[in-house]
Amino acid sequence: MEIYTLPCRLRSRDVNLFQRLRTSQLFELLQEAATDHSELLGCGVHEIRPRGLMWVLARQNAEIARMPSYGEEIVVETWPGKTVHSLYPRYYRILDFTGEPIIQSSAIWILADLKERTLVPSSQSGIEYSFEKRGFEIALPSPPRRFFTDRSLSFSVPFSYVDMNGHMNNTRYFDLADNLSPAAAEGRDPRRILVEYSAELRGGQSYELLYGQEGDRFFLKAGAEKPLFRIVMDY
């Protein structure tokens, strides 16, 4: 299977105050590349939505050598991994104009019932595609091992954060993180990111956010006893 490529040039809407790619926009570029590729593979929104299915991101990580800057030409690459126990791995790279990889990512996607919001096993989904190991995939994300928070606030999901699946889009979580992270306000770029989505955040609903900074590591989650999501960012 060919690697899907998405060339793009970073515009003003893509970058932050420091003219470097916003964290949320990074994950939006990865999301759009995966969405486009799924359409070509015959398992995109137009194919699965009439069957009552939706793609849901369960976990993702990223390793960042550097964030690209305003006006820079980059190429986003993505390709699927082998489906295992109803989990659909996907891999990504972002290359600079010389072809040098500057960002690598891996993710675990699942298929869910659009109405019931429950996992649909791969044996029942009818979704099958080939895969080819490339040899430069980074490890798939594992759950965070440790978490530190010492601050909290109440957050209500605005209408503009809700996507066509009826929940807060996975990329918007990083706007929350950047708004709360002291390192982001100082203009420091993350070097490693891990995110785990355990449950949906719904539009108009309020949630308690817990966050904290320990050394060069920033933590953010919703829900104390049973987290709805967790983000760890190393700077």
C-alpha positions, 0 to 999 in steps of 0.5 A, a space after each residue: 500500500 502506498 503512503 498517503 501524502 498531503 503537501 501543505 504550506 503553513 498559513 497564518 491560521 496554522 501558527 501561534 504567536 511565535 509563528 510556529 505550528 500550533 499544537 492543535 493544528 499539528 493534530 488537525 493536519 494528522 487528522 485530515 490526512 487520515 480522513 482523506 486516506 480512509 476515503 481512498 481506502 473505502 472506509 471514510 465518513 461517506 462509506 461508514 456513516 450510512 452504516 451507523 459507524 464513526 471513527 474514534 481516536 482512542 490514543 495518540 503520541 507524537 515525537 517532535 524534533 522541531 515545529 515547522 514555521 509560518 510559510 514553510 512547505 511541509 508534507 504530511 504522510 500517513 499509512 495504516 498498521 495491522 488491525 489487532 483486536 478491534 484496534 486500528 493503528 495508524 502512523 504518521 510523519 511530517 517532512 520538511 522541504 528537504 524530505 527530512 522527518 521533523 515529526 513522527 506520530 502513531 495512533 490507535 483508532 476504533 470504530 464506534 456505533 454512531 447511535 449507541 456510542 459503543 465499540 464495534 468489533 472489527 469482526 462486525 465492522 466489515 472494515 478491512 484493508 491491507 497494510 505494509 510495515 515501513 520500518 520507521 514507525 514509532 511505537 504505538 502509544 501506551 497509557 500514561 504511567 504517572 500523572 501530577 495535577 495541583 490546579 483545577 478549573 471548570 470548562 464548558 464545551 463551546 459549540 465551535 469545538 464540537 465536530 460532526 460526530 457530536 463531541 469535542 473534536 480531538 484536536 481542540 483538547 490541545 487548545 485547552 492544553 496550550 491555554 493552560 501550559 506555562 511553557 506554551 505561553 513562553 514560546 517553548 514547543 513540545 518535544 513529546 506528546 501523549 494523549 488518551 481519550 477514554 470518553 466523550 466531552 459533549 457540547 454545552 456540558 461542563 467538566 472539571 479540568 485538572 492540570 499541573 506542571 512538574 519540571 518540563 512536563 505538563 499534565 491535563 485531564 478531565 475527571 478525577 477518579 475516572 479520567 475522561 481524557 489525559 494529556 502529557 506534554 514534555 517540553 
